[in-house]
Amino acid sequence: MINIFYYNNTSGTPVAKWPGEGIREGGQSRKKGQFYLGRVINKDKNIFYKRGEGYYIFDPSDQSKKTIAPEDIPAYTGPVDKRERKQSVCCVFGGPYFLSRLIPSIEYSQVLDKINFSNRDTLSSLLHYYLLTNTADMHAEYWYKNSYTSFLYPRANLASQRISDFYRAVGTDDNRRAFLEEHIRYVVSSTDDEYYILIDSTGCPNACDIPITKVSRHENEVNIEFRVIVVVQQSTGLPIYYEIIPGNVVDISTLENVIRKLGLYGCKIKYVLGDAGYCCPGTMERLILSGIEFMTRMNPTYDLYKDTVSRHYQEVIDPSPSNTIRYRGRLVKVIKVESIIGTDKSTGESKTGYIYLCRDIQSFHSKADHLMNTKYAKSMTSDEIIKAIGKFGIFAIVSTLDLSPDDVLPEYYTRQGIEQFFDYAKNYGRMIPVRNHNLETVSGHMLIAFITTFLCTLLKNRMNILDTRYVAVPNHLQEKVDTDAETIMCETSEGKRQMVLVQDPIGTILKPNPGTLFFVLQLQSAEIFDTEIVPSVPTREVNDFFDAFYLNYPQTILREHGAVLPVLKEDAKDKCTRVKVFVQKPLLSDQEIENKRKAKDKKQLENMAAKQGITIPKEEVSEQTKRGRGRPPGSKNKKTLEREAEQQRMAGEKTQATKRGRGRPPGSKNKKTLEREAKEREQAAKRGRGRPPGSKNKKKTAKQNKK
């Protein structure tokens, strides 16, 4: 019987070959049917890897080869980083456990299930790695073997070569489309059904020679990169769409294409807020024809901008305080100009919009100072300098919205929400650096980076509203509010009735960003035993983070038949839901919250009195309402009273010591003084002159009395 021949090559790698049959021809022995099988992947299952053929299973009975999918390749069980290591008795616990409870609770697992890859353990483990670390993929396997993630997803295969296979498998166009369809449906059903979006793109430097890597010139910077377009929901800052484009594609040509694709995904856009790179007369006309409202900054090279500045230049540089607003520590002059910004080609009707001509006074002075310090200013005349600095700090915002000058800049600078997304994507989502060398793996990497950044943004939104008691419930989630959750109806600033969720204020937890959250959680470890995994005692910050997301830190983790089972405190239960995590920003101010509390207390008191048939005077009701919750005004707790009593006692002792002073009491005299005065009185008596003994003069007596 012929068997596979295993041996080590010159570099020590296990390889194999099929020896074939030994025959003898012409008096010489040779092998017939011998061929090289390649590197040994799994000796028991006859799995090999050969360049040009990939991974396959070899059948010795008929010498056939069966190709296997990347997700079916068994995990590498050899040494990590070329060194043998014993199984650690401890593992990183806090971060993996938190994510394993959060993602299913908010029902985002149904979105991840749309990604077509059979080994779900690899997908979940790599998502944990992206969220919790910021190191290269080559270290993923070592992290996995020393993390609680390896017990949650034991079938994951995070060897460096398998991660590349994973990217290649999930980075297909079919996977991206299936994911985006479900992701957009999930975000919209969790927030609002109105699509007010922010759009922008960012560059990802990449020197690898792939088709999308091109020379890009963006904002006067030249880079070798590809670009990523991202669409973000304005109300929440959550990303809903992404697309990878070559680096030499300009932003103007992408807006209309992206809006059309979003419509086909079921996302009907109502309002677009973009940067100057997405603004041109043609684009504005097409948005108007589509019935889409927009706001964007105008490019200074356009005729509409030049014409508006020339007609209203004197108004915008007028130093008078009229139409001057303060925004984020800056003084900005805002002139509102009604203008024709497009034409409906089907009807020939002109569409009117608004151009908000602005002048940043601080920017004007800083640019003028910079010009005067350059070598070019030395060769310029005074008239040339004045002409050059005349338009410093001037910019124009064009929109179909009719806004007051005070509302223009706050509305436009909500676009910083997408800048914050890119900041999270590049710092926490591992969007850069790009460590992939072909288009398929880059696509898979960007898909996981997009999911990671979405979860980071969601966590940031939740941590930003921990200090409030009343938060707005999105329209789509009002019917899903838990039955045990306390809710009230209130009027918004627009006069609409809206449901709000009543929560207990938790307080500020360190810094409200995912980096701090994961750093604190990663410090929590667990000790591994044969039947249990015992987590370390949680710190106060860890408990606060779990409470913020309505999760419970486990007492221990039971290990049964390769699975793990968390054991919580008695009667404890995770109450994290999509509603509680997706609640929007605080709806009410502190004063409004206090007013509602007073009104609620007053109503309860009146109802109790009505049931007992008692009429409460308005003064008493008012006094009860004013008192509200806690101690009456002016009352003090036990510690305050004890502290004040101690302060009074110490002040009394100090006053007594000050009164007593040191030495003899005031007015007393020593022995020598008394003898001298007696002698003086005796001498005066003999002379018969002066006052009688014991008498005092008028000035001295008044001075002593005053003392």
NUMI-891445 format. One line per field, with one value per residue (C-alpha): x, y, z. Coordinates in steps of 0.05 Angstrom, whole numbers, m for minus. Layout:
% NUMI-891445
c1 <- (X,...);
c2 <- (Y,...);
c3 <- (Z,...);
% end
This chain:
% NUMI-891445
c1 <- (0,27,27,40,112,121,186,214,245,310,275,242,171,130,116,94,95,61,116,81,102,172,186,247,262,326,359,346,296,252,187,123,67,107,87,94,34,58,57,22,m38,m73,m40,m100,m148,m97,m103,m46,m29,7,22,m23,m73,m90,m117,m144,m159,m119,m151,m98,m146,m151,m100,m155,m155,m216,m211,m238,m266,m223,m273,m267,m191,m175,m143,m68,m49,26,69,49,104,151,154,121,79,42,m32,m39,m76,m104,m138,m162,m235,m271,m274,m293,m347,m377,m381,m408,m467,m478,m481,m536,m575,m582,m600,m542,m525,m580,m541,m476,m511,m521,m446,m437,m382,m395,m345,m382,m330,m276,m321,m339,m268,m238,m291,m270,m197,m213,m252,m205,m136,m99,m44,m30,m67,m4,m13,m86,m74,m31,m83,m138,m104,m96,m166,m234,m255,m223,m273,m332,m314,m270,m274,m243,m181,m140,m75,m46,m57,m129,m146,m126,m171,m227,m220,m220,m284,m325,m300,m343,m395,m450,m430,m425,m494,m528,m495,m513,m586,m595,m552,m591,m656,m630,m607,m670,m716,m676,m673,m714,m747,m726,m660,m623,m551,m480,m433,m358,m297,m229,m164,m130,m56,m33,31,9,m1,m75,m125,m158,m93,m81,m47,m96,m96,m145,m145,m77,m45,m18,m21,m20,m85,m155,m215,m274,m341,m384,m456,m475,m544,m548,m590,m547,m479,m486,m457,m507,m467,m395,m362,m289,m268,m201,m159,m163,m240,m263,m319,m365,m376,m395,m453,m507,m484,m485,m555,m581,m552,m581,m649,m642,m623,m690,m660,m699,m657,m692,m634,m559,m504,m436,m370,m350,m321,m392,m420,m425,m481,m499,m503,m547,m595,m600,m615,m669,m699,m699,m735,m677,m660,m586,m534,m462,m405,m393,m328,m298,m285,m358,m392,m450,m401,m363,m427,m455,m390,m385,m456,m454,m381,m392,m446,m404,m343,m385,m357,m425,m453,m515,m519,m456,m463,m418,m404,m354,m313,m312,m347,m378,m415,m473,m510,m571,m581,m640,m617,m634,m593,m622,m674,m725,m710,m777,m817,m765,m783,m726,m714,m697,m649,m608,m535,m508,m447,m402,m339,m299,m267,m215,m195,m187,m138,m98,m90,m71,m18,9,14,51,103,119,174,123,94,160,154,81,53,1,m54,m35,m35,m103,m131,m101,m130,m197,m230,m195,m243,m301,m339,m409,m459,m514,m577,m650,m667,m694,m655,m641,m568,m562,m580,m536,m469,m497,m534,m475,m425,m466,m424,m369,m407,m378,m309,m315,m335,m270,m232,m263,m253,m179,m165,m212,m239,m170,m188,m115,m61,m82,m41,m71,m40,m98,m167,m206,m172,m177,m252,m259,m217,m259,m323,m299,m272,m340,m376,m325,m333,m409,m406,m357,m402,m462,m424,m402,m473,m497,m442,m455,m525,m512,m522,m594,m659,m705,m682,m722,m747,m744,m811,m796,m780,m839,m879,m820,m808,m803,m866,m828,m795,m824,m843,m877,m905,m878,m878,m815,m789,m830,m894,m900,m919,m864,m850,m788,m756,m744,m676,m637,m578,m512,m462,m401,m356,m284,m284,m342,m304,m297,m221,m229,m284,m243,m179,m214,m248,m183,m152,m202,m173,m199,m166,m177,m195,m218,m291,m295,m267,m266,m264,m226,m265,m291,m269,m318,m307,m323,m387,m407,m396,m437,m492,m493,m511,m558,m511,m486,m415,m413,m391,m362,m364,m380,m347,m392,m380,m337,m388,m387,m445,m442,m468,m496,m516,m581,m642,m595,m614,m586,m636,m598,m643,m640,m687,m643,m579,m608,m643,m626,m596,m630,m696,m705,m660,m645,m696,m749,m735,m742,m808,m836,m816,m852,m914,m914,m908,m964,m1010,m997,m1013,m1078,m1100,m1087,m1126,m1185,m1190,m1195,m1243,m1195,m1186,m1115,m1103,m1062,m1008,m998,m997,m947,m904,m904,m888,m832,m801,m800,m753,m703,m697,m735,m697,m649,m646,m580,m560,m527,m455,m466,m494,m437,m386,m418,m422,m348,m332,m372,m338,m269,m288,m312,m247,m208,m249,m240,m166,m164,m202,m159,m94,m28,m3,m44,m117,m130,m123,m83,m15,46,76,128,76,31,89,110,40,33,98,77,11,47,95,38,1,61,67,m7,m10,m43,m106,m128,m104,m143,m170,m158,m155,m208,m168,m137,m203,m237,m180,m184,m259,m253,m204);
c2 <- (0,68,122,197,213,269,306,375,419,457,513,464,470,405,385,321,285,226,175,138,68,40,10,m16,0,m14,m41,23,38,100,128,130,177,216,289,343,356,421,447,405,441,383,315,276,304,305,380,413,480,488,553,560,509,538,494,425,356,299,231,176,124,157,214,267,337,373,449,475,544,590,586,510,512,486,533,532,496,506,558,632,681,621,605,551,579,543,555,617,613,683,719,788,789,856,880,814,800,870,865,794,818,886,867,813,858,914,863,881,807,803,854,815,751,781,776,710,673,606,611,662,653,684,744,757,748,795,847,842,850,913,945,928,936,979,931,896,833,791,796,775,701,714,763,712,656,701,731,710,715,646,615,653,634,571,557,623,620,684,661,717,679,661,733,750,694,721,791,763,723,779,836,816,863,814,816,892,901,851,883,955,938,908,960,1019,985,974,1046,1077,1032,1050,1125,1167,1153,1220,1220,1283,1266,1292,1270,1275,1234,1220,1194,1129,1132,1067,1055,985,980,965,993,1043,1073,1137,1204,1250,1325,1345,1413,1429,1365,1312,1239,1169,1141,1116,1152,1130,1165,1162,1184,1200,1211,1283,1273,1217,1219,1145,1122,1091,1082,1077,1069,1061,1102,1115,1171,1215,1219,1289,1299,1339,1279,1232,1266,1253,1181,1167,1197,1154,1091,1109,1115,1045,1020,1048,1111,1172,1234,1297,1341,1341,1379,1377,1413,1461,1402,1377,1445,1466,1499,1434,1395,1448,1446,1370,1371,1422,1380,1320,1360,1353,1410,1425,1469,1475,1525,1557,1553,1624,1610,1607,1667,1666,1675,1731,1768,1763,1788,1847,1870,1862,1874,1939,1908,1849,1891,1942,1946,1962,1910,1897,1825,1807,1743,1707,1634,1591,1649,1684,1746,1733,1782,1747,1779,1742,1749,1719,1695,1649,1586,1539,1528,1473,1451,1417,1479,1534,1560,1593,1566,1616,1601,1639,1658,1674,1718,1714,1748,1718,1778,1737,1700,1767,1794,1730,1724,1798,1790,1729,1766,1825,1776,1746,1768,1784,1841,1879,1888,1908,1978,1998,1998,1928,1902,1933,1902,1834,1831,1860,1791,1755,1718,1722,1659,1642,1588,1572,1536,1525,1536,1603,1613,1672,1696,1668,1598,1593,1575,1526,1490,1488,1465,1404,1375,1367,1304,1270,1297,1264,1199,1200,1215,1154,1111,1126,1122,1069,1035,1019,1047,1067,1045,1000,936,899,887,873,902,842,845,921,915,864,907,969,931,910,980,1010,963,978,1054,1047,1012,1063,1120,1086,1077,1150,1174,1133,1159,1231,1231,1197,1260,1270,1243,1253,1232,1231,1164,1160,1153,1083,1058,1087,1024,981,1016,965,958,970,1033,1099,1146,1214,1256,1327,1383,1397,1466,1460,1449,1375,1321,1269,1210,1213,1158,1171,1146,1150,1198,1159,1215,1229,1167,1188,1214,1200,1164,1090,1092,1105,1053,997,1016,1010,944,914,920,869,799,730,667,603,536,470,482,557,624,671,746,795,841,899,970,1026,1051,982,977,1047,1028,964,1002,1055,1001,962,902,862,842,766,732,673,637,563,519,463,421,474,530,585,605,671,669,735,759,734,765,804,808,845,897,926,937,974,1027,1044,1047,1087,1141,1208,1270,1302,1332,1377,1428,1426,1481,1445,1381,1417,1449,1382,1352,1409,1400,1325,1333,1385,1339,1280,1322,1348,1277,1251,1308,1298,1224,1243,1300,1352,1420,1443,1519,1543,1568,1498,1467,1519,1507,1432,1442,1489,1441,1386,1330,1325,1369,1435,1498,1520,1452,1418,1346,1315,1323,1396,1410,1374,1412,1479,1463,1445,1510,1550,1515,1529,1602,1610,1583,1629,1690,1672,1665,1731,1766,1737,1751,1744,1778,1817,1835,1905,1961,1920,1946,1912,1922,1974,2017,2017,2036,2092,2121,2118,2155,2208,2219,2225,2277,2316,2317,2345,2400,2414,2420,2376,2333,2296,2224,2175,2229,2227,2280,2286,2264,2203,2180,2186,2148,2091,2087,2083,2024);
c3 <- (0,m19,35,34,49,100,112,130,76,84,123,171,143,143,71,36,m31,m63,m75,m132,m153,m160,m228,m263,m335,m374,m312,m273,m217,m219,m192,m232,m212,m160,m147,m95,m49,m17,54,107,137,172,171,197,145,88,78,40,9,m57,m93,m154,m127,m59,m3,m20,8,m22,m30,m32,m60,m129,m120,m130,m102,m74,m65,2,20,64,122,123,131,202,251,259,323,320,356,352,331,318,393,433,491,546,555,598,663,654,596,577,597,604,532,498,550,543,467,469,511,477,403,410,458,408,354,309,301,248,206,213,192,123,111,74,110,141,199,242,297,253,236,309,334,282,299,373,351,311,368,425,394,344,322,256,236,243,319,319,332,393,420,406,445,506,504,530,456,445,493,462,391,393,318,297,253,260,230,187,121,142,156,84,60,103,74,4,18,52,8,m51,m81,m62,11,12,m19,27,87,68,54,123,157,128,147,218,229,201,242,304,295,246,180,151,114,130,112,114,59,53,33,63,35,55,36,5,m34,m58,m133,m137,m188,m140,m114,m153,m147,m112,m104,m50,m16,m48,m19,m65,m41,m68,m41,m52,m24,18,12,74,86,158,188,211,274,304,270,253,185,137,73,48,m19,m42,m102,m137,m110,m172,m173,m155,m103,m150,m195,m138,m103,m154,m162,m88,m79,m136,m104,m36,m68,m97,m27,m2,27,1,15,38,57,40,77,43,38,m18,m58,m72,m95,m168,m208,m243,m179,m146,m205,m203,m129,m140,m196,m148,m94,m46,2,11,44,23,21,m47,m85,m94,m168,m187,m221,m171,m114,m148,m167,m96,m65,m113,m99,m23,m8,29,73,94,112,149,221,251,300,259,233,272,311,360,344,382,406,339,312,243,199,163,104,78,2,m36,m104,m162,m152,m205,m259,m267,m339,m347,m333,m342,m273,m235,m165,m111,m54,m4,m3,66,56,117,141,198,232,270,207,170,222,227,151,146,200,164,98,130,158,90,43,m12,30,27,m48,m47,m42,9,m43,m65,7,21,m43,m26,45,25,16,73,118,69,51,25,44,m6,14,m3,71,95,160,205,208,278,255,193,223,275,220,172,224,242,185,236,255,193,209,277,242,202,266,299,236,232,307,334,271,242,174,167,159,102,108,48,m20,m68,m82,m53,15,18,7,63,110,96,110,180,193,175,223,278,270,270,338,365,345,377,442,440,431,490,536,517,548,614,655,634,662,602,533,468,440,364,329,303,373,412,403,427,493,550,591,656,630,654,598,594,538,531,481,441,423,358,397,379,428,436,481,524,565,639,662,726,718,722,721,678,668,656,584,538,482,463,472,546,552,520,556,624,604,578,647,673,668,687,715,676,710,681,698,708,686,745,728,770,816,775,789,799,728,700,740,716,644,650,686,631,580,627,631,691,706,718,782,745,677,675,623,598,536,502,515,567,612,652,723,747,816,844,810,763,690,630,608,549,489,424,451,511,471,412,453,424,457,518,500,560,594,669,682,643,681,747,725,705,772,808,766,778,853,854,813,859,921,891,872,942,973,925,944,1018,1005,1030,998,1001,1001,942,989,1018,949,926,987,976,902,918,966,913,929,985,1047,1054,1034,1089,1123,1134,1141,1202,1177,1160,1229,1264,1222,1238,1312,1313,1276,1328,1386,1357,1343,1416,1444,1399,1420,1494,1485,1448,1504,1559,1523,1560,1625,1677,1667,1637,1690,1740,1765,1792,1861,1841,1806,1868,1914,1867,1864,1940,1948,1899,1935,2002,1974,1943,2009,2044,1991,1992,1917,1862,1864,1925,1933,1888,1841,1765,1712,1659,1597,1629,1657,1589,1555,1605,1599,1524,1530);
% end
